[in-house]
Amino acid sequence: MIDPALFDPAVVSNEIRAQNADIVAKLADLPDPMSVPPSVVRERRRQGLGPFPLMPSSPKARVIEIDGPGGAIPLRIIAPEKPRGVYLHIHGGGWTWGAADEQDPWLDRLADRCGLAVVSVEYRLAPENPYPAGPDDCEAAALWVVREAESRFGTSRLFIGGESAGGHLAAVTLLRLRDRHGLRPFRGANLFAGCYDLNLTPSVRQWGGERLILNTNDVRVFADNFVSHMSDRTDPDISPLHADLSGLPPALFSVGTKDILLDDTLFMASRYAAAGNGTDLALWPGGCHVFIRFDSVLSEQALSRIDAFIETL
């Protein structure tokens, strides 16, 4: 069973308490991001005016384009000289914001410490491009990785992962490759604070208005941007929590105990294990939504756990 001591406020470090308070205070002083067009928020984020600090760009990164169902799909690649594997990365941002170049230090870390060629996909964003545009692009990128990994990177040791909406899209991609193409090519999945039920889990519905990165209305708007035109949000291609999860690779599910999407990870990890898959659940006391975007002892512990998970596969 999950250790209830992990949810005791007393075990949250002073560093994380202060960090969370700073985030709430900062976001309370900014305009409501849901009151302006997504294009405005995207630009603000690129200026460092969003909830997350800017991350430096990697000098190692290069961008190529592949054919996709809606046109060219940019892929941002950071690779060591002799890769020991390939990691398909899918960024977060509520299917509405975010970009493949916003988390280069994570991708550099995977390249340097785990020897992985990291391929981050620039999928189409909602609401301009709602479902199924983003999943279609991620599926196309995954098929490209499966097809090209050996010839381009000299390895067929494949991984997939993402954060927040990227965790959702990574899970959907695993299911699409299994069900549409008969492929199970990935050795492991690194799923960080994903959103797996677009009807909204209890932790989302009960959160309220405090914006510790996200609040209830934010997640509701994100889901509407992505699938407002769909009548059934329990469709497994929309909400992978409702899918047949059998026959999928070992997965590390990570989430902070102060993450609005806590239930998504708890529920998904439980169903994933019940389907017979290797499942590792990492719960981080006091961590906010995708807390690894902020420097802290807790972030280093969580990132090291990811490194160790990959190294075992």
Secondary structure by P-SEA (a helix, b strand, c coil): cccccccccccccaaaaaaaaaaaaaaaaccccccccaaaaaaaaaaccccccbbbbbccbbbbbbbccccbbbbbbbbccccccccbbbbbcccccccccccaaaaaaaaaccccbbbbbbcccccccccaaaaaaaaaaaaaaaacccccccccbbbbccccaaaaaaaaaaaaaacccccccccccccccccccccccccccccccccccccaaaaaaaaaaccccccccccccccccccccccccbbbbbbcccccaaaaaaaaaaaaaaaccbbbbbbbccccccccccccaaaaaaaaaaaaaaaac
